[in-house]
Structure formats: C-alpha cells, structure tokens
Amino acid sequence: MEYSKPWLSIDEQLAKVIDRGMVVDDPSLAKAALASIGYYRLSAYWYAFRKSEPVTVGDAVVDRRLTSNFVDATTFKLVLDLYEFDRRLKSLMLDGIERIEVIVRTRIAHTLGRRDPFGHLHADALHGSFSRRGKSPDEPTEHERWLKKYDERLSGSKEEFVAHFKRKYGSHLPIWVAVELFDFGQTSFLYKGLQRADKIAVAQDLGMQDPDQLGSWLRVLNYIRNTCAHHARLWNKNMTVQPTLPKRGQTPSLDHLLDGPSAATARVYASAALLAYLLRSTSADRGWLTAMKELVSTFPASSHTPITPRAMGFPAGWQALELWA
C-alpha cells in the first residue's frame, strides 16, 4: 500500500489529536512537545489510550479493535508524563546494566586471564565450539566473527590508554586491558565462548550456579541496553528476547516470576528483577533497588485511563517481595 498521509504543521498535528478526543489544557506546552519530541514518537505513548470497539459477526462479539479516538479524560499532559516516566525508567535501567556490564567484563578478564593473558585472541583458550568450522570451510567461526568486531574497535579507538599501551609495549592488549574496549554485545558473546569451567567461575561470582542461565540473562540485558540507548519505548514493550528462568526453588527470590502469566517474562519487570538479583549478589548497595521502587511509585496512572504498572509486568505487592527488600 502506498503511503499517502500528508505533512502536517504543528498546529494541524495538535488539532488532529484534539479532534480525536484528547484534552489539551495547555496548547503552548503541547505544541512545544510536538515540536521537540515529535508527533510520531509521542504516538507510541498515546497508543495505550486509544478506544477499542467490538467486532461482531451477526449478534456475537468475536473480537475488539482499536479506533483512532482516545478514551475519555485522556489528557496531553498525561501522555507527556508517561513519556517522561519512560525516559527515567530507561535511564535507571541503563544505570543498573552499566554496573553489571563492568562486573562481568572484570570477572571475564580475571578468569580468562588466569588461563591465558591473551586468551581472547587464542582459540585454544576458549571453548571448542567457539572456533569450530561449520559445513562451509569459508564460513568464519564464531571466534573469528568476534575477533573481527574486536579488531575494528581496537583499530578505530582514540582512547589514550590504547595509544599508551601500543607506544610502550607495541603488542596485543592483554584481556584485562582489552575488556575496556568491549561493548555489552561483545562481552556477552565472549562469555558464550569461554570454556565451561571459566563460565561456571564467572557465573558463581555473580551469584549464579547455572552458567547458561547467565548467558541468557546477559543477552536480555544487552537487548534492554540497546533499546534504551536508541531511545525506544520501554515501559510496556513486548521483548523479543526473553530470559531463561531458574527452576522453582533454585533461586527462591525469583520464584514469583514463575507464578504470573508466561507473557510476563516479555515485559520490563522480568528484566528489572534479574538485574535486581545480580546487583544484590554483587553489591551491598541497595540504592538501585530503592530507586526503582521510588520510580514506579510515580507511574502516571489515572482512574480514568487504562494504563497501570501491570502493563510493565509488575505484579501486585512486588515492593514487599524478598528480592526488593
């Protein structure tokens, strides 16, 4: 289908949302938001406020579909409050993920470096599957693909520590220096390539017994990080990358994740819970957990509108759970 929607001025954009039933108490504020944030970006936040109507076959209601109109009492300010809440949520998630990323990089460097200071470069220091050829001899191994990205970051780096190391030693970076160039994706991918004993050691340092579960969690946190870094909507996002959860009783503080609907693991709460567990396991500081509880208490819910923290996967009474204590 050919796209045919016309360009609209800011005034026309505002008139359009008003025509669809949105209450605009402060037109100047609304126009400023449309000019600085954008109609399309904001539409992702007012989507949750759209009315639905029944779909009938004969006299029977078989489904519901969204309309373009907004539920009663939807205000432009409430949409902006939701946008601001999501922005602060992403900032807080990034803060927690950064802490775990640094810890994981440090533990990989310590564990792999004990085996071989240049283990990230040497296939024999890593798991055999990481350097195994596929059916085609021309297809690069996972290790070769990882090395290609690492070499690109190394050659393009403007970091002073890289220049200093090359001037002084003129050789490859040992793993405890090289990790400072890794992004989260490279970190989680190298973790996948560690020998089994090394993966277990890193996992145990983070309070986990199952190294494969940690690999799953790192992929999820990398996905969340990329979502936040690209300023995409997070609060009610349906995650396409989901974590492997511990079996009941294996990690009691996370058992409640098994009690909700299966779709709950696709919402941000599950990722926040895993992050909370990792932070509790690696630090005595409860500041991040407190900040999350305080943030969710500011969720811009209204008795007149359909949005609540449940859309983020937060279960009733979650603040009192052992995980968040």
C-alpha positions, 0 to 999 in steps of 0.5 A: 500500500502506498503511503499517502498521509500528508505533512502536517504543521504543528498546529494541524498535528495538535488539532488532529489529536484534539479532534480525536478526543484528547484534552489539551489544557495547555496548547503552548506546552503541547505544541512545544512537545510536538515540536521537540519530541515529535508527533510520531514518537509521542504516538507510541505513548498515546497508543495505550489510550486509544478506544477499542470497539467490538467486532461482531459477526451477526449478534456475537462479539468475536473480537475488539479493535482499536479506533483512532479516538482516545478514551475519555479524560485522556489528557496531553499532559498525561501522555507527556508524563508517561513519556517522561516516566519512560525516559527515567525508567530507561535511564535507571535501567541503563544505570543498573546494566552499566554496573553489571556490564563492568562486573562481568567484563572484570570477572571475564578478564580475571578468569580468562586471564588466569588461563591465558593473558591473551586468551581472547585472541587464542582459540585454544583458550576458549571453548571448542565450539567457539572456533569450530568450522561449520559445513562451509570451510569459508564460513568464519567461526564464531571466534573469528566473527568476534575477533573481527568486531574486536579488531575494528574497535581496537583499530578505530579507538582514540582512547589514550590508554590504547595509544599508551599501551601500543607506544610502550609495549607495541603488542596485543592488549592483554584481556584485562586491558582489552575488556575496556574496549568491549561493548555489552554485545561483545562481552556477552558473546565472549562469555558464550565462548569461554570454556565451561569451567571459566563460565561456571567461575564467572557465573558463581561470582555473580551469584549464579550456579547455572552458567547458561542461565547467565548467558541468557540473562546477559543477552536480555540485558544487552537487548534492554541496553540497546533499546534504551540507548536508541531511545525506544519505548520501554515501559510496556514493550513486548521483548523479543528476547526473553530470559531463561528462568531458574527452576522453582526453588533454585533461586527462591527470590525469583520464584514469583516470576514463575507464578504470573502469566508466561507473557510476563517474562516479555515485559520490563519487570522480568528484566528489572528483577534479574538485574535486581538479583545480580546487583544484590549478589554483587553489591551491598548497595541497595540504592538501585533497588530503592530507586526503582521502587521510588520510580514506579511509585510515580507511574502516571496512572489515572482512574480514568485511563487504562494504563497501570504498572501491570502493563510493565509486568509488575505484579501486585505487592512486588515492593514487599517481595524478598528480592526488593527488600 
